[in-house]
Amino acid sequence: MVIQKITTGIGSMYANCGLWMEDIIKDKSNPVHFYGIVHAESACNYLNGGQTDKSAAIMESYDQGYSWLLPSSLEGQAIKSPSGPQIGMPTGEGDCTVVTDTDYHYMYCLRQADWKFIVARAPNGNPRPVTGLSITTDPGAKQD
């Protein structure tokens, strides 16, 4: 197996500066299907005040992680800031850590606007946003 280093953006509107894997989640119903939680950045000009817009996205592998697919449209983004990029400063929500219990995957991500953490939750085994990802800025808040 050859691993190719990505040195430029990948052509995705939300990851045109690059992306990297933060965690891997196995699909409970299919042993060869994996989800990858990735940190994505766009609108980068690091020399201008660290300008970048961070988000988290979901990649998928159907061959136990040998290859990965990243949706090129915004449907792949799991966590994103509603404000969008700002000139001369880092923005967005990213740098996530994933914690899993018996029922849910919890993503703890840094919000650049105020340097606080947000929490996102998805059903265990399927972290896609369309399956009920809910986001709260209060980690102690009760979620339905």
Beta strands, then each sheet from edge to edge (+ up, - down):
strand 1: 18-26
strand 2: 34-45
strand 3: 51-61
strand 4: 77-79
strand 5: 90-100
strand 6: 104-111
strand 7: 116-123
strand 8: 134-136
sheet 1: 1+ 2- 3+ 4-
sheet 2: 1+ 2- 3+ 5+ 6- 7+ 8-
end
